[in-house]
Amino acid sequence: MLTQGIVYKIKGGMAHVKCARPESCDHCENSAICQKKETELRAYDPIGVSVGDLVEVETREDSKSMLVISYIFLVPVAIIFLTYLLFELYNLLALLGIVMSVAYLIGLKFLDKNFDPQVRIVRIIEKNNEDQHETSISEKEVTN
């Protein structure tokens, strides 16, 4: 999927890009819950963009993404269910639910550091012209 956005931060070979929500979000059943007009992406920067550049970003969906989404949403439900079953067997066994929850949080931290979302900048649509930006600011200062 290709989308456009503006680079707002660059850190360690990664560009942070603010993008408008894709049109496909308009038809989503959960769009009322989201209520975000834009999303932020962390994308590989193989072409050397600057802050303020309008860029095109490519997002690839793969099986690893689905595995991560499953982990994020299904594992907590499984932990709650298992904790309930353990509580029914013996009250103190429910403490294993705390252990499972801590293990889940450690897994989330690991995924955050090691998951590669396959997002990269494809091209620069419009370069940020700092001279033009400075001129417009100075024109505003003169009129005030």
Number of C-alpha atoms within 10 A of each C-alpha: 9 13 15 21 24 24 23 15 15 18 9 7 13 19 24 20 26 19 20 15 16 14 8 8 14 11 8 10 9 10 12 10 7 10 8 11 10 12 12 15 19 21 23 22 21 13 12 13 21 19 16 17 18 22 23 19 25 18 16 12 12 10 8 13 15 11 10 16 12 12 16 16 10 11 15 16 12 12 18 15 13 16 21 16 14 17 16 12 11 10 12 10 15 18 12 15 18 13 12 18 16 12 12 17 14 12 13 16 12 11 14 11 8 9 13 13 17 15 19 21 25 19 17 19 13 12 13 17 11 11 9 10 11 11 11 12 11 12 11 10 9 8 6 6
